[in-house]
Amino acid sequence: MDEPTAALGPQETARTLELIKTLKAQGLAVSLISHSLDDVFEVSDRIHVQRRGRSAGVVMTAHSNTQEVLGLIVGAEEAA
């Protein structure tokens, strides 16, 4: 899904994130591309950051935070 919540209001965003969680609970893989880190952290198991067309790192959501992911996005740090 490429930016599925980009043009949605709060209620529609919540419904979309619930749909993603439902798919996840059914064992389906979902690739989510988003600039909304709140959305990403809410529904993901792991986060793969791309920077300048290359992999900047992959982190497990449960063991990461917004600051670490932002660091990967801007090139300030490397994935552990």
C-alpha positions as CSV (number, residue, x, y, z in Angstrom):
1,M,0.0,0.0,0.0
2,D,1.5,3.3,-1.1
3,E,0.5,6.1,1.3
4,P,-3.0,4.7,2.0
5,T,-3.9,7.3,4.6
6,A,-2.3,10.4,2.9
7,A,-5.5,12.1,1.9
8,L,-7.8,10.7,4.6
9,G,-9.4,12.3,7.6
10,P,-9.0,10.9,11.1
11,Q,-11.9,8.5,11.0
12,E,-11.0,7.1,7.6
13,T,-7.3,6.8,8.6
14,A,-8.4,4.8,11.7
15,R,-10.5,2.5,9.6
16,T,-7.7,1.9,7.1
17,L,-5.2,1.1,9.9
18,E,-7.8,-1.3,11.4
19,L,-8.1,-3.0,8.0
20,I,-4.3,-3.4,7.9
21,K,-4.3,-4.9,11.4
22,T,-7.1,-7.3,10.3
23,L,-5.1,-8.5,7.3
24,K,-2.0,-8.9,9.6
25,A,-4.0,-10.9,12.1
26,Q,-5.1,-13.2,9.2
27,G,-1.4,-13.9,8.5
28,L,-1.2,-11.8,5.3
29,A,1.9,-9.7,4.6
30,V,1.3,-6.0,3.9
31,S,3.9,-3.7,2.6
32,L,3.1,-0.1,3.7
33,I,4.8,2.9,2.2
34,S,4.2,6.0,4.3
35,H,5.6,9.2,5.6
36,S,3.4,8.9,8.7
37,L,5.6,7.3,11.2
38,D,2.7,7.2,13.7
39,D,0.8,5.0,11.2
40,V,3.9,2.9,10.5
41,F,4.6,2.2,14.2
42,E,1.0,1.4,14.8
43,V,0.7,-1.4,12.3
44,S,4.2,-2.8,11.5
45,D,6.4,-5.6,12.8
46,R,9.5,-4.2,11.1
47,I,10.4,-1.0,9.3
48,H,12.6,-0.9,6.2
49,V,14.0,2.5,5.5
50,Q,15.0,3.5,2.0
51,R,17.4,6.5,1.5
52,R,18.4,7.7,-1.9
53,G,17.2,4.5,-3.6
54,R,19.1,2.2,-1.3
55,S,18.4,0.3,1.9
56,A,19.3,2.5,4.9
57,G,18.3,-0.2,7.4
58,V,15.7,-2.5,8.8
59,V,14.6,-2.3,12.4
60,M,12.1,-4.3,14.4
61,T,9.3,-2.0,15.4
62,A,9.1,-3.3,19.0
63,H,12.8,-2.5,19.6
64,S,12.9,0.9,17.8
65,N,11.5,4.4,18.1
66,T,10.7,7.4,15.9
67,Q,14.1,9.0,16.6
68,E,16.0,5.9,15.4
69,V,13.9,5.7,12.2
70,L,14.2,9.4,11.5
71,G,18.0,9.0,11.9
72,L,18.0,6.3,9.2
73,I,15.8,8.5,7.0
74,V,18.1,11.5,7.1
75,G,21.3,9.5,7.2
76,A,22.3,10.4,10.7
77,E,22.7,6.8,11.9
78,E,22.9,3.2,10.8
79,A,20.7,0.4,11.8
80,A,22.0,-1.7,14.7
